[in-house]
Amino acid sequence: VSFPGVCADLVSPAVLVEQWVPGESVSNLFAAVGDGFAPLEGGGAGASEWNRGLARTILDMAIKMFVRDNFVHGDLHGGNIMHAPPVHPA
């Protein structure tokens, strides 16, 4: 999990400007409700390990943000969470 840096010279008391973070919106990684969406039975037994890992990471990030950091993102949704494969140096 990483967060974009703040563009300090563009910030005001009413506006927060952050760097662009490349990746794919998490909302694009899952089928939309009504578009092939099917709730998983048996506690998510039908989900792939990758899906479960991504869901666990997002949940852990949100709980850490709310409980430990005492911070609430005012517009947290799948369109504001970007996924990018890890970068491994050559």
N, C-alpha and C positions, 0 to 999 in steps of 0.2 A: 504494500500500500504506500502510495506517495501522494503528496499534495502539491498543487502548483504554488510557485512563489508569488509573493505580492509585489506588484509594480509600484513601489513606494512613491515615486514622483508623479503618479497619476491618481493617488488616493486622496479622498477628501472625507470629511465627517459623514457625508451622505453616500459616497460611492467607494466600492472596493473593486479594484482591477487586479486580476491575477494573470499569470502567464498561461499561454495555451498549452494544453497537455495532449499529446497525440494518443490515439487509441480508439477503440470502438465503444460506443455507448452501450452500457449493460442492457438497456431496454431493447437493443437490437439483437441480443444474444439469446433471448427467450421468445417463444411464440406468444403473441398477444392473446388475451382472453377472447375466445370466439374464433381464433385463427389457429386451430389445431391444438389449443390449450387443453390439457387434461390434468386434473388434480392427481397427484401420486397417491396411491393406496399404500398401506402398510408402512407409514412413517417415511416415505420417500424411497422405498426399496427400488423403484424403477428409475431413479435418477442416476446419471453417470457420476463417477468419482469426481470428474472435473466440475460438474454442476454443483455437487455437494461442497466441494472445496471452495468454489467461488461464493456460494451462499454463506458458508461459514466465515469466510474472510470479510464479507460485507457486514454480517451480523456482528462479528467481533469488533470491526471498525466503529459501527454505530454505538454499541454498548460502551466501548472505551471513550468515545466522544461524549456521550451523555453522562456517564457515571464518573469516570476518572478526570476528564478534562473540563467538565461542567460547561460544555459547549453544545449548542443546538444549531444545526444547519437549517436555515429558514426555508430551503427549497430542495430538500434531499429527495431525489427520485432517480429512477434508473437512467434517465437522460442526463443526469449530472454526475454519474459515476462512470468513469471510463476504464476500460480493460485493455491492457496491452501485454503481450507476452513478455516474460522477463528478458532483459538484455544481458547476454553473457559476453564479456570481453573476449576478443579473439586472442 
